């Protein structure tokens, strides 16, 4: 064989092997970089969760020690049972909070996941330690202020802990478990549990204390909703209009929101087999933007069909309002 041809074959084989090696290492480097980014995002998320749980522990401890405990008020759920037992006996509230929540932590391990159970256990133990070692000042003895602000701070603490991936009260875990076994909702189960707690409080303490405790529970539950859902409660808006393109441009350029288009057909009228196609516009806005959106839709198409519904949770996409280009 020609020496030059042999050299050419040898160099070609070496180049081919080199390209294969590059092809093998390139995806590996990309995968490693992707994994590093994923790990960094996970670490940032866990740091944020720890911050929320710690803030929830301190806030709930403040609500308990500065308002509820000195005035022998209770709340709903396991926390309410702990307050009730602590008020009737000499058992420490810290011990009761941990002991009564142990079954629900185990239930969370089987019904949710290990991470949730671990964070819940840390949050509950942290709340018990906070009550034992951090002494908050007693701010007021006015029963109305105690019930409202005690419920507010306790609910804020529970809500912050939930945003961190754990809970300070095991009632939600029990409600989740029962709802999977029976044909009832989680909200109904929590309501039934709390009604029983307040009935026992009315019998053992007094009707007045039970009524103030119900007010505490309402303040706490509304605060939890506020913390979980956030200041801006989102609405999903579906718009069916013959002027869908103008509405799409208006939402993007004037309101700074993202939109999604999907095709549909008008189903009303006597069109027979020839149903006209139409672009359906979907967007997500806050409650504060309803009036502006309705006014703009009315200007573009007074006959547009608009459907709005509350959204409990959003993820991904362009949810936050983007700055408009001038």
PyMOL commands that set and color helices and strands:
alter all, ss='L'
color gray80, all
select helices_A, chain A and resi 3-71+77-88+93-111+114-133+143-163+171-181+186-204+207-229+244-254+287-300
alter helices_A, ss='H'
color red, helices_A
select strands_A, chain A and resi 234-240+259-265+277-286+305-311
alter strands_A, ss='S'
color yellow, strands_A
deselect
rebuild
show_as cartoon
